[in-house]
Amino acid sequence: MLTKSKVGKYRLKFMPEALEEWNALDGGAKGPLRKALKKRLEQPHVAGARLYGDLTIGSSGVGCR
């Protein structure tokens, strides 16, 4: 979960389940993820990462992704 601090920067706060998974990762996997998360915290709004289009699942048109 991203939260905006009082000074205008974003901080990352892990949900308990996600923190357990993060702690279970080895250093080789954490390094690139840590770098990507740091980059996203510095620049959280990336135009190419926006959701668009039909976000329904299946033919019934009910649900979301």
PQR file with spaces between the fields and no chain letter, atoms N, CA, C, O and H, PARSE charges and radii, in Angstrom:
ATOM       1  N    MET     1       0.843   -1.158    0.000 -0.4000 1.5000
ATOM       2  CA   MET     1       0.000    0.000    0.000 -0.0000 2.0000
ATOM       3  C    MET     1       0.896    1.231    0.000  0.5500 1.7000
ATOM       4  O    MET     1       1.822    1.324    0.806 -0.5500 1.4000
ATOM       5  N    LEU     2       0.631    2.161   -0.884 -0.4000 1.5000
ATOM       6  CA   LEU     2       1.378    3.406   -0.929 -0.0000 2.0000
ATOM       7  C    LEU     2       0.668    4.444   -0.076  0.5500 1.7000
ATOM       8  O    LEU     2      -0.546    4.619   -0.179 -0.5500 1.4000
ATOM       9  H    LEU     2      -0.121    2.085   -1.539  0.4000 1.0000
ATOM      10  N    THR     3       1.414    5.118    0.750 -0.4000 1.5000
ATOM      11  CA   THR     3       0.853    6.200    1.541 -0.0000 2.0000
ATOM      12  C    THR     3       1.691    7.441    1.314  0.5500 1.7000
ATOM      13  O    THR     3       2.912    7.355    1.180 -0.5500 1.4000
ATOM      14  H    THR     3       2.401    4.976    0.834  0.4000 1.0000
ATOM      15  N    LYS     4       1.048    8.585    1.270 -0.4000 1.5000
ATOM      16  CA   LYS     4       1.769    9.833    1.057 -0.0000 2.0000
ATOM      17  C    LYS     4       2.094   10.430    2.414  0.5500 1.7000
ATOM      18  O    LYS     4       1.204   10.634    3.239 -0.5500 1.4000
ATOM      19  H    LYS     4       0.056    8.654    1.379  0.4000 1.0000
ATOM      20  N    SER     5       3.360   10.709    2.641 -0.4000 1.5000
ATOM      21  CA   SER     5       3.768   11.280    3.916 -0.0000 2.0000
ATOM      22  C    SER     5       3.533   12.784    3.916  0.5500 1.7000
ATOM      23  O    SER     5       3.155   13.365    2.899 -0.5500 1.4000
ATOM      24  H    SER     5       4.083   10.543    1.971  0.4000 1.0000
ATOM      25  N    LYS     6       3.757   13.394    5.046 -0.4000 1.5000
ATOM      26  CA   LYS     6       3.488   14.827    5.201 -0.0000 2.0000
ATOM      27  C    LYS     6       4.390   15.701    4.346  0.5500 1.7000
ATOM      28  O    LYS     6       4.016   16.825    4.013 -0.5500 1.4000
ATOM      29  H    LYS     6       4.064   12.922    5.872  0.4000 1.0000
ATOM      30  N    VAL     7       5.566   15.214    3.984 -0.4000 1.5000
ATOM      31  CA   VAL     7       6.488   16.019    3.194 -0.0000 2.0000
ATOM      32  C    VAL     7       6.305   15.837    1.697  0.5500 1.7000
ATOM      33  O    VAL     7       7.089   16.376    0.917 -0.5500 1.4000
ATOM      34  H    VAL     7       5.871   14.300    4.255  0.4000 1.0000
ATOM      35  N    GLY     8       5.284   15.088    1.273 -0.4000 1.5000
ATOM      36  CA   GLY     8       4.969   14.956   -0.128 -0.0000 2.0000
ATOM      37  C    GLY     8       5.603   13.760   -0.811  0.5500 1.7000
ATOM      38  O    GLY     8       5.386   13.547   -2.004 -0.5500 1.4000
ATOM      39  H    GLY     8       4.647   14.650    1.906  0.4000 1.0000
ATOM      40  N    LYS     9       6.383   12.971   -0.080 -0.4000 1.5000
ATOM      41  CA   LYS     9       6.972   11.769   -0.654 -0.0000 2.0000
ATOM      42  C    LYS     9       6.094   10.579   -0.305  0.5500 1.7000
ATOM      43  O    LYS     9       5.316   10.623    0.649 -0.5500 1.4000
ATOM      44  H    LYS     9       6.559   13.144    0.889  0.4000 1.0000
ATOM      45  N    TYR    10       6.224    9.529   -1.077 -0.4000 1.5000
ATOM      46  CA   TYR    10       5.441    8.319   -0.823 -0.0000 2.0000
ATOM      47  C    TYR    10       6.262    7.324   -0.023  0.5500 1.7000
ATOM      48  O    TYR    10       7.485    7.262   -0.149 -0.5500 1.4000
ATOM      49  H    TYR    10       6.855    9.493   -1.851  0.4000 1.0000
ATOM      50  N    ARG    11       5.573    6.545    0.802 -0.4000 1.5000
ATOM      51  CA   ARG    11       6.186    5.476    1.581 -0.0000 2.0000
ATOM      52  C    ARG    11       5.451    4.188    1.264  0.5500 1.7000
ATOM      53  O    ARG    11       4.272    4.203    0.910 -0.5500 1.4000
ATOM      54  H    ARG    11       4.579    6.595    0.904  0.4000 1.0000
ATOM      55  N    LEU    12       6.149    3.087    1.394 -0.4000 1.5000
ATOM      56  CA   LEU    12       5.562    1.783    1.147 -0.0000 2.0000
ATOM      57  C    LEU    12       5.296    1.108    2.481  0.5500 1.7000
ATOM      58  O    LEU    12       6.182    1.023    3.331 -0.5500 1.4000
ATOM      59  H    LEU    12       7.107    3.076    1.681  0.4000 1.0000
ATOM      60  N    LYS    13       4.070    0.629    2.662 -0.4000 1.5000
ATOM      61  CA   LYS    13       3.704   -0.085    3.875 -0.0000 2.0000
ATOM      62  C    LYS    13       3.181   -1.452    3.443  0.5500 1.7000
ATOM      63  O    LYS    13       2.185   -1.545    2.727 -0.5500 1.4000
ATOM      64  H    LYS    13       3.350    0.699    1.971  0.4000 1.0000
ATOM      65  N    PHE    14       3.862   -2.513    3.885 -0.4000 1.5000
ATOM      66  CA   PHE    14       3.477   -3.862    3.504 -0.0000 2.0000
ATOM      67  C    PHE    14       2.284   -4.340    4.317  0.5500 1.7000
ATOM      68  O    PHE    14       2.185   -4.063    5.513 -0.5500 1.4000
ATOM      69  H    PHE    14       4.672   -2.437    4.467  0.4000 1.0000
ATOM      70  N    MET    15       1.389   -5.051    3.668 -0.4000 1.5000
ATOM      71  CA   MET    15       0.349   -5.786    4.377 -0.0000 2.0000
ATOM      72  C    MET    15       1.049   -6.975    5.031  0.5500 1.7000
ATOM      73  O    MET    15       2.067   -7.433    4.512 -0.5500 1.4000
ATOM      74  H    MET    15       1.469   -5.276    2.697  0.4000 1.0000
ATOM      75  N    PRO    16       0.536   -7.495    6.161 -0.5600 1.5000
ATOM      76  CA   PRO    16       1.224   -8.593    6.863  0.2800 2.0000
ATOM      77  C    PRO    16       1.539   -9.796    5.984  0.5500 1.7000
ATOM      78  O    PRO    16       2.631  -10.356    6.085 -0.5500 1.4000
ATOM      79  N    GLU    17       0.611  -10.206    5.124 -0.4000 1.5000
ATOM      80  CA   GLU    17       0.842  -11.354    4.252 -0.0000 2.0000
ATOM      81  C    GLU    17       1.959  -11.066    3.250  0.5500 1.7000
ATOM      82  O    GLU    17       2.795  -11.925    2.970 -0.5500 1.4000
ATOM      83  H    GLU    17      -0.276   -9.751    5.042  0.4000 1.0000
ATOM      84  N    ALA    18       1.960   -9.857    2.723 -0.4000 1.5000
ATOM      85  CA   ALA    18       2.981   -9.481    1.745 -0.0000 2.0000
ATOM      86  C    ALA    18       4.349   -9.378    2.410  0.5500 1.7000
ATOM      87  O    ALA    18       5.361   -9.725    1.802 -0.5500 1.4000
ATOM      88  H    ALA    18       1.281   -9.159    2.951  0.4000 1.0000
ATOM      89  N    LEU    19       4.385   -8.904    3.651 -0.4000 1.5000
ATOM      90  CA   LEU    19       5.648   -8.790    4.366 -0.0000 2.0000
ATOM      91  C    LEU    19       6.246  -10.170    4.623  0.5500 1.7000
ATOM      92  O    LEU    19       7.462  -10.343    4.537 -0.5500 1.4000
ATOM      93  H    LEU    19       3.562   -8.623    4.144  0.4000 1.0000
ATOM      94  N    GLU    20       5.412  -11.143    4.934 -0.4000 1.5000
ATOM      95  CA   GLU    20       5.897  -12.517    5.115 -0.0000 2.0000
ATOM      96  C    GLU    20       6.521  -13.036    3.826  0.5500 1.7000
ATOM      97  O    GLU    20       7.584  -13.656    3.852 -0.5500 1.4000
ATOM      98  H    GLU    20       4.424  -11.002    5.003  0.4000 1.0000
ATOM      99  N    GLU    21       5.863  -12.782    2.705 -0.4000 1.5000
ATOM     100  CA   GLU    21       6.405  -13.224    1.421 -0.0000 2.0000
ATOM     101  C    GLU    21       7.708  -12.496    1.099  0.5500 1.7000
ATOM     102  O    GLU    21       8.653  -13.104    0.596 -0.5500 1.4000
ATOM     103  H    GLU    21       5.000  -12.278    2.684  0.4000 1.0000
ATOM     104  N    TRP    22       7.758  -11.199    1.387 -0.4000 1.5000
ATOM     105  CA   TRP    22       8.965  -10.403    1.145 -0.0000 2.0000
ATOM     106  C    TRP    22      10.131  -10.950    1.962  0.5500 1.7000
ATOM     107  O    TRP    22      11.240  -11.099    1.451 -0.5500 1.4000
ATOM     108  H    TRP    22       6.990  -10.706    1.795  0.4000 1.0000
ATOM     109  N    ASN    23       9.874  -11.247    3.224 -0.4000 1.5000
ATOM     110  CA   ASN    23      10.923  -11.761    4.096 -0.0000 2.0000
ATOM     111  C    ASN    23      11.391  -13.149    3.679  0.5500 1.7000
ATOM     112  O    ASN    23      12.522  -13.532    3.978 -0.5500 1.4000
ATOM     113  H    ASN    23       8.972  -11.127    3.639  0.4000 1.0000
ATOM     114  N    ALA    24      10.544  -13.903    2.997 -0.4000 1.5000
ATOM     115  CA   ALA    24      10.902  -15.243    2.558 -0.0000 2.0000
ATOM     116  C    ALA    24      11.767  -15.230    1.295  0.5500 1.7000
ATOM     117  O    ALA    24      12.390  -16.240    0.969 -0.5500 1.4000
ATOM     118  H    ALA    24       9.625  -13.592    2.755  0.4000 1.0000
ATOM     119  N    LEU    25      11.813  -14.109    0.587 -0.4000 1.5000
ATOM     120  CA   LEU    25      12.616  -14.016   -0.628 -0.0000 2.0000
ATOM     121  C    LEU    25      14.102  -13.998   -0.300  0.5500 1.7000
ATOM     122  O    LEU    25      14.508  -13.483    0.742 -0.5500 1.4000
ATOM     123  H    LEU    25      11.307  -13.288    0.852  0.4000 1.0000
ATOM     124  N    ASP    26      14.917  -14.567   -1.200 -0.4000 1.5000
ATOM     125  CA   ASP    26      16.359  -14.487   -1.000 -0.0000 2.0000
ATOM     126  C    ASP    26      16.867  -13.151   -1.548  0.5500 1.7000
ATOM     127  O    ASP    26      16.141  -12.437   -2.240 -0.5500 1.4000
ATOM     128  H    ASP    26      14.587  -14.985   -2.046  0.4000 1.0000
ATOM     129  N    GLY    27      18.100  -12.829   -1.235 -0.4000 1.5000
ATOM     130  CA   GLY    27      18.679  -11.549   -1.631 -0.0000 2.0000
ATOM     131  C    GLY    27      18.722  -11.335   -3.128  0.5500 1.7000
ATOM     132  O    GLY    27      18.617  -10.202   -3.597 -0.5500 1.4000
ATOM     133  H    GLY    27      18.689  -13.409   -0.673  0.4000 1.0000
ATOM     134  N    GLY    28      18.876  -12.420   -3.891 -0.4000 1.5000
ATOM     135  CA   GLY    28      18.934  -12.299   -5.340 -0.0000 2.0000
ATOM     136  C    GLY    28      17.627  -11.826   -5.946  0.5500 1.7000
ATOM     137  O    GLY    28      17.623  -11.157   -6.980 -0.5500 1.4000
ATOM     138  H    GLY    28      18.961  -13.340   -3.510  0.4000 1.0000
ATOM     139  N    ALA    29      16.519  -12.169   -5.309 -0.4000 1.5000
ATOM     140  CA   ALA    29      15.207  -11.737   -5.800 -0.0000 2.0000
ATOM     141  C    ALA    29      14.831  -10.374   -5.225  0.5500 1.7000
ATOM     142  O    ALA    29      14.167   -9.576   -5.887 -0.5500 1.4000
ATOM     143  H    ALA    29      16.521  -12.712   -4.470  0.4000 1.0000
ATOM     144  N    LYS    30      15.257  -10.114   -3.997 -0.4000 1.5000
ATOM     145  CA   LYS    30      14.896   -8.845   -3.358 -0.0000 2.0000
ATOM     146  C    LYS    30      15.563   -7.643   -4.013  0.5500 1.7000
ATOM     147  O    LYS    30      14.961   -6.573   -4.100 -0.5500 1.4000
ATOM     148  H    LYS    30      15.797  -10.762   -3.459  0.4000 1.0000
ATOM     149  N    GLY    31      16.796   -7.808   -4.471 -0.4000 1.5000
ATOM     150  CA   GLY    31      17.543   -6.681   -5.042 -0.0000 2.0000
ATOM     151  C    GLY    31      16.810   -5.980   -6.180  0.5500 1.7000
ATOM     152  O    GLY    31      16.553   -4.779   -6.093 -0.5500 1.4000
ATOM     153  H    GLY    31      17.285   -8.678   -4.400  0.4000 1.0000
ATOM     154  N    PRO    32      16.468   -6.706   -7.251 -0.5600 1.5000
ATOM     155  CA   PRO    32      15.763   -6.055   -8.365  0.2800 2.0000
ATOM     156  C    PRO    32      14.389   -5.523   -7.964  0.5500 1.7000
ATOM     157  O    PRO    32      13.969   -4.470   -8.443 -0.5500 1.4000
ATOM     158  N    LEU    33      13.684   -6.248   -7.085 -0.4000 1.5000
ATOM     159  CA   LEU    33      12.369   -5.774   -6.645 -0.0000 2.0000
ATOM     160  C    LEU    33      12.500   -4.504   -5.813  0.5500 1.7000
ATOM     161  O    LEU    33      11.712   -3.571   -5.968 -0.5500 1.4000
ATOM     162  H    LEU    33      14.025   -7.103   -6.697  0.4000 1.0000
ATOM     163  N    ARG    34      13.491   -4.471   -4.935 -0.4000 1.5000
ATOM     164  CA   ARG    34      13.723   -3.282   -4.108 -0.0000 2.0000
ATOM     165  C    ARG    34      14.017   -2.073   -4.991  0.5500 1.7000
ATOM     166  O    ARG    34      13.530   -0.972   -4.732 -0.5500 1.4000
ATOM     167  H    ARG    34      14.130   -5.230   -4.809  0.4000 1.0000
ATOM     168  N    LYS    35      14.819   -2.287   -6.038 -0.4000 1.5000
ATOM     169  CA   LYS    35      15.166   -1.207   -6.969 -0.0000 2.0000
ATOM     170  C    LYS    35      13.915   -0.702   -7.696  0.5500 1.7000
ATOM     171  O    LYS    35      13.718    0.504   -7.844 -0.5500 1.4000
ATOM     172  H    LYS    35      15.214   -3.181   -6.248  0.4000 1.0000
ATOM     173  N    ALA    36      13.069   -1.646   -8.150 -0.4000 1.5000
ATOM     174  CA   ALA    36      11.848   -1.264   -8.863 -0.0000 2.0000
ATOM     175  C    ALA    36      10.875   -0.533   -7.940  0.5500 1.7000
ATOM     176  O    ALA    36      10.241    0.439   -8.351 -0.5500 1.4000
ATOM     177  H    ALA    36      13.229   -2.625   -8.029  0.4000 1.0000
ATOM     178  N    LEU    37      10.755   -0.997   -6.700 -0.4000 1.5000
ATOM     179  CA   LEU    37       9.860   -0.337   -5.751 -0.0000 2.0000
ATOM     180  C    LEU    37      10.354    1.067   -5.413  0.5500 1.7000
ATOM     181  O    LEU    37       9.559    2.002   -5.311 -0.5500 1.4000
ATOM     182  H    LEU    37      11.270   -1.786   -6.366  0.4000 1.0000
ATOM     183  N    LYS    38      11.653    1.209   -5.241 -0.4000 1.5000
ATOM     184  CA   LYS    38      12.222    2.523   -4.938 -0.0000 2.0000
ATOM     185  C    LYS    38      11.955    3.506   -6.083  0.5500 1.7000
ATOM     186  O    LYS    38      11.598    4.663   -5.862 -0.5500 1.4000
ATOM     187  H    LYS    38      12.298    0.449   -5.323  0.4000 1.0000
ATOM     188  N    LYS    39      12.140    3.010   -7.311 -0.4000 1.5000
ATOM     189  CA   LYS    39      11.897    3.848   -8.488 -0.0000 2.0000
ATOM     190  C    LYS    39      10.431    4.268   -8.558  0.5500 1.7000
ATOM     191  O    LYS    39      10.125    5.419   -8.870 -0.5500 1.4000
ATOM     192  H    LYS    39      12.430    2.070   -7.490  0.4000 1.0000
ATOM     193  N    ARG    40       9.514    3.324   -8.262 -0.4000 1.5000
ATOM     194  CA   ARG    40       8.079    3.633   -8.315 -0.0000 2.0000
ATOM     195  C    ARG    40       7.674    4.602   -7.203  0.5500 1.7000
ATOM     196  O    ARG    40       6.777    5.424   -7.397 -0.5500 1.4000
ATOM     197  H    ARG    40       9.762    2.389   -8.008  0.4000 1.0000
ATOM     198  N    LEU    41       8.327    4.513   -6.039 -0.4000 1.5000
ATOM     199  CA   LEU    41       8.025    5.454   -4.959 -0.0000 2.0000
ATOM     200  C    LEU    41       8.465    6.869   -5.316  0.5500 1.7000
ATOM     201  O    LEU    41       7.818    7.844   -4.934 -0.5500 1.4000
ATOM     202  H    LEU    41       9.055    3.846   -5.882  0.4000 1.0000
ATOM     203  N    GLU    42       9.570    6.973   -6.051 -0.4000 1.5000
ATOM     204  CA   GLU    42      10.058    8.284   -6.479 -0.0000 2.0000
ATOM     205  C    GLU    42       9.181    8.865   -7.585  0.5500 1.7000
ATOM     206  O    GLU    42       8.985   10.079   -7.648 -0.5500 1.4000
ATOM     207  H    GLU    42      10.096    6.180   -6.361  0.4000 1.0000
ATOM     208  N    GLN    43       8.657    8.011   -8.452 -0.4000 1.5000
ATOM     209  CA   GLN    43       7.812    8.443   -9.573 -0.0000 2.0000
ATOM     210  C    GLN    43       6.608    7.507   -9.647  0.5500 1.7000
ATOM     211  O    GLN    43       6.592    6.599  -10.478 -0.5500 1.4000
ATOM     212  H    GLN    43       8.816    7.026   -8.401  0.4000 1.0000
ATOM     213  N    PRO    44       5.583    7.711   -8.782 -0.5600 1.5000
ATOM     214  CA   PRO    44       4.470    6.765   -8.697  0.2800 2.0000
ATOM     215  C    PRO    44       3.489    6.798   -9.865  0.5500 1.7000
ATOM     216  O    PRO    44       2.800    5.806  -10.106 -0.5500 1.4000
ATOM     217  N    HIS    45       3.406    7.886  -10.581 -0.4000 1.5000
ATOM     218  CA   HIS    45       2.426    8.014  -11.659 -0.0000 2.0000
ATOM     219  C    HIS    45       3.112    7.797  -13.005  0.5500 1.7000
ATOM     220  O    HIS    45       3.730    8.713  -13.548 -0.5500 1.4000
ATOM     221  H    HIS    45       3.966    8.691  -10.385  0.4000 1.0000
ATOM     222  N    VAL    46       3.002    6.583  -13.539 -0.4000 1.5000
ATOM     223  CA   VAL    46       3.620    6.224  -14.808 -0.0000 2.0000
ATOM     224  C    VAL    46       2.509    6.020  -15.832  0.5500 1.7000
ATOM     225  O    VAL    46       1.641    5.164  -15.660 -0.5500 1.4000
ATOM     226  H    VAL    46       2.500    5.839  -13.097  0.4000 1.0000
ATOM     227  N    ALA    47       2.545    6.803  -16.882 -0.4000 1.5000
ATOM     228  CA   ALA    47       1.465    6.768  -17.882 -0.0000 2.0000
ATOM     229  C    ALA    47       1.272    5.376  -18.473  0.5500 1.7000
ATOM     230  O    ALA    47       0.133    4.964  -18.691 -0.5500 1.4000
ATOM     231  H    ALA    47       3.250    7.499  -17.022  0.4000 1.0000
ATOM     232  N    GLY    48       2.342    4.643  -18.738 -0.4000 1.5000
ATOM     233  CA   GLY    48       2.250    3.335  -19.344 -0.0000 2.0000
ATOM     234  C    GLY    48       1.657    2.266  -18.437  0.5500 1.7000
ATOM     235  O    GLY    48       1.307    1.181  -18.901 -0.5500 1.4000
ATOM     236  H    GLY    48       3.268    4.978  -18.561  0.4000 1.0000
ATOM     237  N    ALA    49       1.544    2.566  -17.146 -0.4000 1.5000
ATOM     238  CA   ALA    49       1.025    1.586  -16.187 -0.0000 2.0000
ATOM     239  C    ALA    49      -0.459    1.801  -15.883  0.5500 1.7000
ATOM     240  O    ALA    49      -1.018    1.104  -15.035 -0.5500 1.4000
ATOM     241  H    ALA    49       1.828    3.447  -16.769  0.4000 1.0000
ATOM     242  N    ARG    50      -1.095    2.742  -16.553 -0.4000 1.5000
ATOM     243  CA   ARG    50      -2.516    3.016  -16.304 -0.0000 2.0000
ATOM     244  C    ARG    50      -3.378    1.868  -16.784  0.5500 1.7000
ATOM     245  O    ARG    50      -3.069    1.220  -17.785 -0.5500 1.4000
ATOM     246  H    ARG    50      -0.641    3.307  -17.241  0.4000 1.0000
ATOM     247  N    LEU    51      -4.463    1.619  -16.064 -0.4000 1.5000
ATOM     248  CA   LEU    51      -5.437    0.617  -16.478 -0.0000 2.0000
ATOM     249  C    LEU    51      -6.364    1.232  -17.514  0.5500 1.7000
ATOM     250  O    LEU    51      -6.712    2.409  -17.423 -0.5500 1.4000
ATOM     251  H    LEU    51      -4.714    2.145  -15.251  0.4000 1.0000
ATOM     252  N    TYR    52      -6.759    0.445  -18.486 -0.4000 1.5000
ATOM     253  CA   TYR    52      -7.682    0.936  -19.501 -0.0000 2.0000
ATOM     254  C    TYR    52      -8.419   -0.235  -20.110  0.5500 1.7000
ATOM     255  O    TYR    52      -8.038   -1.390  -19.915 -0.5500 1.4000
ATOM     256  H    TYR    52      -6.476   -0.511  -18.559  0.4000 1.0000
ATOM     257  N    GLY    53      -9.457    0.057  -20.833 -0.4000 1.5000
ATOM     258  CA   GLY    53     -10.220   -0.982  -21.515 -0.0000 2.0000
ATOM     259  C    GLY    53     -11.233   -1.662  -20.620  0.5500 1.7000
ATOM     260  O    GLY    53     -11.514   -1.209  -19.511 -0.5500 1.4000
ATOM     261  H    GLY    53      -9.767    0.994  -20.991  0.4000 1.0000
ATOM     262  N    ASP    54     -11.778   -2.764  -21.124 -0.4000 1.5000
ATOM     263  CA   ASP    54     -12.793   -3.536  -20.426 -0.0000 2.0000
ATOM     264  C    ASP    54     -12.134   -4.382  -19.339  0.5500 1.7000
ATOM     265  O    ASP    54     -11.325   -5.260  -19.638 -0.5500 1.4000
ATOM     266  H    ASP    54     -11.550   -3.132  -22.025  0.4000 1.0000
ATOM     267  N    LEU    55     -12.475   -4.122  -18.092 -0.4000 1.5000
ATOM     268  CA   LEU    55     -11.858   -4.839  -16.983 -0.0000 2.0000
ATOM     269  C    LEU    55     -12.753   -5.929  -16.420  0.5500 1.7000
ATOM     270  O    LEU    55     -12.568   -6.354  -15.280 -0.5500 1.4000
ATOM     271  H    LEU    55     -13.133   -3.409  -17.849  0.4000 1.0000
ATOM     272  N    THR    56     -13.724   -6.387  -17.207 -0.4000 1.5000
ATOM     273  CA   THR    56     -14.594   -7.469  -16.750 -0.0000 2.0000
ATOM     274  C    THR    56     -13.995   -8.812  -17.125  0.5500 1.7000
ATOM     275  O    THR    56     -13.206   -8.913  -18.064 -0.5500 1.4000
ATOM     276  H    THR    56     -13.875   -6.041  -18.133  0.4000 1.0000
ATOM     277  N    ILE    57     -14.377   -9.839  -16.384 -0.4000 1.5000
ATOM     278  CA   ILE    57     -13.883  -11.192  -16.616 -0.0000 2.0000
ATOM     279  C    ILE    57     -15.025  -12.054  -17.127  0.5500 1.7000
ATOM     280  O    ILE    57     -16.140  -11.983  -16.608 -0.5500 1.4000
ATOM     281  H    ILE    57     -15.018   -9.757  -15.621  0.4000 1.0000
ATOM     282  N    GLY    58     -14.760  -12.855  -18.125 -0.4000 1.5000
ATOM     283  CA   GLY    58     -15.750  -13.791  -18.626 -0.0000 2.0000
ATOM     284  C    GLY    58     -16.762  -13.130  -19.549  0.5500 1.7000
ATOM     285  O    GLY    58     -16.724  -11.921  -19.781 -0.5500 1.4000
ATOM     286  H    GLY    58     -13.855  -12.913  -18.546  0.4000 1.0000
ATOM     287  N    SER    59     -17.664  -13.949  -20.069 -0.4000 1.5000
ATOM     288  CA   SER    59     -18.641  -13.462  -21.034 -0.0000 2.0000
ATOM     289  C    SER    59     -19.854  -12.841  -20.369  0.5500 1.7000
ATOM     290  O    SER    59     -20.609  -12.129  -21.031 -0.5500 1.4000
ATOM     291  H    SER    59     -17.694  -14.930  -19.881  0.4000 1.0000
ATOM     292  N    SER    60     -20.072  -13.090  -19.056 -0.4000 1.5000
ATOM     293  CA   SER    60     -21.258  -12.562  -18.396 -0.0000 2.0000
ATOM     294  C    SER    60     -21.130  -11.066  -18.108  0.5500 1.7000
ATOM     295  O    SER    60     -22.128  -10.401  -17.829 -0.5500 1.4000
ATOM     296  H    SER    60     -19.459  -13.669  -18.518  0.4000 1.0000
ATOM     297  N    GLY    61     -19.908  -10.534  -18.175 -0.4000 1.5000
ATOM     298  CA   GLY    61     -19.714   -9.118  -17.909 -0.0000 2.0000
ATOM     299  C    GLY    61     -19.725   -8.782  -16.426  0.5500 1.7000
ATOM     300  O    GLY    61     -19.776   -7.609  -16.057 -0.5500 1.4000
ATOM     301  H    GLY    61     -19.097  -11.074  -18.402  0.4000 1.0000
ATOM     302  N    VAL    62     -19.676   -9.793  -15.578 -0.4000 1.5000
ATOM     303  CA   VAL    62     -19.676   -9.560  -14.144 -0.0000 2.0000
ATOM     304  C    VAL    62     -18.291   -9.884  -13.603  0.5500 1.7000
ATOM     305  O    VAL    62     -17.687  -10.884  -13.990 -0.5500 1.4000
ATOM     306  H    VAL    62     -19.634  -10.746  -15.877  0.4000 1.0000
ATOM     307  N    GLY    63     -17.790   -9.042  -12.710 -0.4000 1.5000
ATOM     308  CA   GLY    63     -16.501   -9.293  -12.098 -0.0000 2.0000
ATOM     309  C    GLY    63     -15.510   -8.208  -12.454  0.5500 1.7000
ATOM     310  O    GLY    63     -15.823   -7.279  -13.199 -0.5500 1.4000
ATOM     311  H    GLY    63     -18.281   -8.230  -12.395  0.4000 1.0000
ATOM     312  N    CYS    64     -14.336   -8.333  -11.925 -0.4000 1.5000
ATOM     313  CA   CYS    64     -13.301   -7.364  -12.209 -0.0000 2.0000
ATOM     314  C    CYS    64     -11.935   -8.049  -12.154  0.5500 1.7000
ATOM     315  O    CYS    64     -11.797   -9.142  -11.605 -0.5500 1.4000
ATOM     316  H    CYS    64     -14.082   -9.088  -11.320  0.4000 1.0000
ATOM     317  N    ARG    65     -10.945   -7.397  -12.725 -0.4000 1.5000
ATOM     318  CA   ARG    65      -9.582   -7.909  -12.683 -0.0000 2.0000
ATOM     319  C    ARG    65      -8.766   -7.048  -11.780  0.5500 1.7000
ATOM     320  O    ARG    65      -7.575   -7.300  -11.597 -0.5500 1.4000
ATOM     321  H    ARG    65     -11.057   -6.509  -13.171  0.4000 1.0000
